[in-house]
């Protein structure tokens, strides 16, 4: 039923099918199934146009860290729109929100990272990384250092440069990617690719693929290594404990830049402000987005380490790169208010000390389910992997079919989760309460039981 002037679900779906091309969608299938129309949200819950309530186990797309419905962010946007709705950061100009947000981000970043370059998204942030990395080596008198090494199944956005940095084959097949100067090494996915190796042994093996690739390409040709602290869109792949320490050794030994993509892990997702702090990394560049504004407005950026920033500032001349909306004043004002809430309400501390330990205990308990082969997680990230046989790790027939079924059954049970192949992944708002975590896992367990019944 609708009120006057309000479109019905059927009308909205028809308009959507007629005019709206969705990201990462099979449009033919979408036209048959029909879109889910999300109308409103509050806290950790969504409501669709048919009145169904859904617990958002993904915080939108990993981004709504402070939860839905925080009017303080709307008020910040309104005030800024009334005062200065837009101005650019080109031509020796700036405005207070961008200056203050850059300062606030630098306060929370690792101590050696004191500058921020603003973008409109995480994809744009990673495009900026390519430009900045290559410009840095030009300024060092080593212009031949252009190759950037990423990881298979890593994700760094869907722009041409971002998709090239990432290592997802289906994306590369659509667009003749990657672009020249970007190569990839194995991901640290022990459960799926470690075979009979011990997890720690596999972690060292995966890290040492970086050294092998550096030697293969040429030590004087490699500019940087880029990786997510924990692979998000790849399936919440948590690297073995041995992985990052060995990566740090290799990066230091060969003198290449380290780019740690914090688009998902930043702003409290791991229980620390940044995943780099969780893993004790010293990155040169950190792409950011998502939790920066809790998704309330589009914004991204790159936090720049001192050795790169000082070179750009002292030696660089003009850096011919930027975006119309770099440091957009309204987005910056919302980002500044979002950071204030995270800090003043001690939300990152709550996530680290209360929500994350409880969430991880609940994830661990899912290992008892007959369909669950592995559970994994850090902080407010988690995954469980569906298998037909635990001992052999054998998957169900039809690549990703079990995961897709589980995802759809979760929705029918009032829970939003995401399927990556046969891995079910979660990333709820940092503010989720224990009773809401209980609800999340009760619905996940019920959905697993339904999967088991249907696949049997």
N, C-alpha and C positions, 0 to 999 in steps of 0.2 A: 504494500500500500504506500502511496505517496501523498505528501501535502501539496497544496497549490504551488505550481512553479518548479516542483522538484521532479527530476527525471526518475523513472523506474529503473531497476537493475537491468531489465531487458533493453530499455531505451539506451542506457549508458553503454551496454555491451555492443549494441548495434552501431552506435557512433564510434566506439573504440575500434571495432573491426573495420569500419569504413574509412577511418582517418588517421589512426594512431599506429605508428610502427614502434614496437617495443624493443628495448635492448635485450640481447642474448635470448632470443625467442625464436621458436619455430612458428612462423606466422600462420602457416596452413593449419597446424595442430591447434594453435591458440584460437583460430576462428571457429574450429569445431567445438572445442571445450568451453570457450567463453572465458573472459577475464574475471578475476575476483576484484570487486570494487571496494577498496578500503576508504571509509568515509571519515572516521575520527579515531582518536587515540588518547589514552591517559595512563600515566605510570608505565606499566609494562604490558598494557593491553591495547588491542586494536578492535574496532568494530567494522564489519562490512556492511554493504548496502542492504543486506537482508536481516540485519540486526544480530548476526552471530558474533560472539566475543571470542577473540583469539589471544592466547598468551604469546607474545612476540619473543621467541627464543633466539632470534637473530639480531635484535636491536636495529631493525630496519635492514641495512646492509653493513653490519658491524659498527654502526656509528652512533646510535642514540644512547650515549653513555649515561646521561643524567635522566633518562626516561622522557616520556611524552608529557606535554601539557604544562611545561614550565613557562608561566606567563612572563617571568622576568626577561626571558629572551625576546619574546614578542614586544615587550615594552622597550627594551634596548633598541630593537630594530625601528620601532615607531619614532622614538626620540631622534635617532640618527637620521631617519628619512626626513623628518621635519627640519633638521638643522643643515645637513649636507647629504642629500640622497646619493650623489655620485661625484667623484672626481678621480682623476687618474694619478698614477705615481711616476709618470714620465716627465721629462723636461724640468728636472730639478724641483718637482713638487711632491708634497705629501700631505697628510692630514692627521689629526690627533689619534683616531682609532687605530690606524696602521702602525704608527710609532709605538703606541702603548701596547698593542698586541704583540709586536715583535719583541719588546722588552719583557713582557710577561712570559712569553714562550721561552726566551733565553734563560729566565730565572729557573725554569723547571728542567731545562735540557742539561745534558752532561756539561761539566764545567768548562770544557774547551770549545764549546759551541755557543757562539754569541751573536750570530747574525741569522736573519730569516729573509728569504726571497719568497714573496707571496704569489700564488697561482689560484686558479679557479677550481682545481680538483686534484686528486691523487695522480691521475693520468698525466695531467699537465705538469705536475711536480716531477714526474719521472722523465718527461720530455726535457724539462729544465736540467735534470741531472746529466743527461747526455751532453747538452750544450756546455754545462759548467765543467764537467770532467775534462772534456777535450780542450776547452779554453784554458783550464789550469795548466795542462801539460804544454800547450803552446807557449804560455808565459814562462814556463821552466826551460824553454829552449829545447823541448823534446816533442816536437809536433808529430813524430812517428808513433807516439803512444796514443793510439786511438781505440784499441780493442777493449770492449767491456765484456766481462764474463758474467753470465747469469746462470740460473739453474733450470733444468728440465722440470716442468710442472710448477715453476714459480709464476707468480702473477704480479704484474706491475702496471696494469691498466690496459686499455684497449685502443688508444691512439697508435699511430704507426710506430713511433719510437717505444711507447710503453709496452705494446704487444710484442715488439721485437725483443725487448729486455726480458720479458716473461718467456717461459719455455713451454707454452701449451700448444701442442701440435694442431688441434683443430683451428686455432686462431691463426697460426702460421700458414695453414693451407688456404685460407681466404685472404689473399692479398699479397702473395709472394713475399712472405716474411721469413726470417728476420732481415732487416736492412743490413748492408755490409758493416763489418766491424763489431758485430755482436755474436758471441758464441756461448755455448751452454755446457754445463757439466751435470753429473747425476745429482738427484735430490737425496736428502738424508732420510729416506722413507724405509726404515728398518723392517716394519711389519710386512709391507708389501713387496720389498725388493731385497731384503737382507738375506734371504735363503737360510742356510744353516749357520751363518756367522753369528757370534755373540753380538749383542747390541752395541757394546762399547767398541768392539773390533770394527763393526760396520761403520760406526760414527767416524773413526779414524780413516777408514777406507774412503768414505764419501768426501771427507774434508781434503784428503790428499789428491783427489781428482782435480782440485784447483791447482795444486802445484804441477801436476802433470800437464794441465792445459796451458799454464803459463810457459812451461818449457817448450811445449809444442808450438805455441804461437810465436814465442820469442820474448825473452825478458825485457827487451827494449821496445816492445810493441804493445804490451798490456797496460791499460790505463787504470782499470778499476774492477772490483768484484762487487756485484749487487745481489742482495738476498734479503728476504724477510726474516726477522728473528724466529718466527713460527709461520710456516706457510699457511695462509688463511684459505683462499679460494681453492688451493690445491688439496684441501681436505683436513685442515688443522694438523699438519705434519709437525710434530714436536721432535726436534733433532736429538739424537743420543747425547748424553752428558759430555762425551769426548769430542763432539763435533766443533763447537765454537772455539774452545781453547786452541785446537789445531788450526782452524781458520785464522785466528789472530796471529799465530806464529808465522804462517805462510805469508800473510799480507805484510807483516813487518819485515820478514826476510827479503821479500822481493820489492818492497817499497811502493806497492800499488795503493791506490785509494780504496777505502772501504765505504761502500754505500749500504746503509741498513734501512730498508724500506719499512717505515713505521706507520704507514697509512692505516693499517688495522691495529697494530700493537700499541700505537701511541695513545697517550692521554688516559692511562689507567687500565688498559685491557689485560695486561699481565699481572696486575697488582702493584706495579711500579708505574711511574709517569710514562716511562718509555721502555720498550723491550730491550733496548741497548743497556739500560741500567740493570734490568733483570739478569742479563747474560754477561755483564761487566765488559761491554764492548766500547771501543773508542772510534766511532765512525767519523769519517770526514764529511759525509753528507747524509741527512736523514729526511727523505720525503715524508710529508705529513698530510693529513686531510681528515675525513670522517669525524672522529671524536673531537676534533679541534673546535667545531661548532655544535657538536652532538647531532649533526645532520640537519639542524634547523635551517641553515642556509648553505649554499655550495661555497666551499673555500678549501684551498690546499696551500702547500708551501714546501720549501726545502730549508731545513735548519742546516747552516753551513758552519763547518769547523774552522778554527782559527787559521790553520795553514792555508786553506783554500781561500777564505775570505780576505786574509791579509794580502795574498797575491793579487786577487781581483781588484782590491782597493789601491794598493801601492803601485802595481806594475801594469795594470790592465788596459788603461784607456777606456773607451766606451765598450760596454758589453751589449752587443746587439741582440737582445733577447728580452721578451716581456709580453704581457697580455693586457688587453683593454681593462680587464677586471682584476688585475693584480692589486691586492690590498684593498678591495672594494670597501668603502667606509661602513656600509650597513653590515656586511658580512663580518668585518673586523670588530665592529661594536658588539655583535652577537657573540663572536668568538671570545672577546674579552670578558663578557658577562658569563659565558659558559665556563671559562677558566676560573673566574671568581667563585662560582658555585662549587666546582670541583674542589677548589682549595679551601674555601671557608666552611663548607659543609663536610669536609674531610672524606669525600666520597672515594678517593683513591685509597685512603687508609682503611675505610670500611670494606672496600673490595678485597684488599690484601689480607686483612685480619679476620674478617667475618664471612663475607659472601663467598669468596673464592675457596677457602677451605671447605665450607659446607657443600658448595657446588661440586668440588672435586671428589668428595666422599660419595656423593650421590652418583657421579659418573662411574666411579670405581665399582659401585654395587651393581651396575648394569652388566658387568662381566659375568654375573651368574646366569644371565639369560641364555638359553640354548642357542640363540641365533647370533650372539655377540662374540666375535673372535678376539677383538682388542678394544680397550678403552684407552684414551689418551687425553691429556689436557694440561693447561697451565693457566693460572689465574682465572679469568672469566671467559676462557676458551675451552671447548671440549669437543670430543668426537667419540663415536663408537662405530665399529666396523662390522657389517653383516656378513656372515659366512654360512655355508651349508654344512661344513665340518670343521670343528675347532682344531682338531689335532693336525690336520693337513693344511689348514687355512684355505680350503677350497671354496671358491665363490659360487654363487648361484648362477644358473644359466641365464644368458642374456645380459650383456654388460650393463650394469647400472639399473637393471630392472627391479631388483629387490629394494634398492635405495629409493627409486622413484615411487614404488608402491608404499614404502614406509612413510615417505614425505606426504603423500596424498592422504594416507590414513591418519597421520598426525593432524593435518588440517581438519579432517572430519571430526577429530576428537578435540578440536579447539586449541591446537598448538602449531606455531610456525617453527619448523626446522628446515634445514637445507640438506639436500642430498648431493654429495660429490661422488659419483660412481655409487658404490655400496657403502660409503662412509656417511653417517648422519652427523652433521655438525651443528654446534650451538655457540652462541655468543650473546647472551642476554644483556639487557641494560645493567650497568654496574650497580644500580640502586635496587635491584631485585631483592626482595625480602625472603627470609627462610621459608615462610609458608607458601610463597609463590614458587620458590625452588621445588618445594615438595609437590606442588601442583604440576610443575613442568615434568618432573620425573614420573609422577603417577600417570600422566597422559602419554609419556614416551613408552613406559612399560606396557600400558594397555595397547598402544599402537603396535608394539613388537609382538604381542600375543596375537593380534589380528593378522599381522604379516605371516606369523608361523602357521596359523590356521589356513590362510589362503595358499601359501606355498606348499603345504603338505598334500 
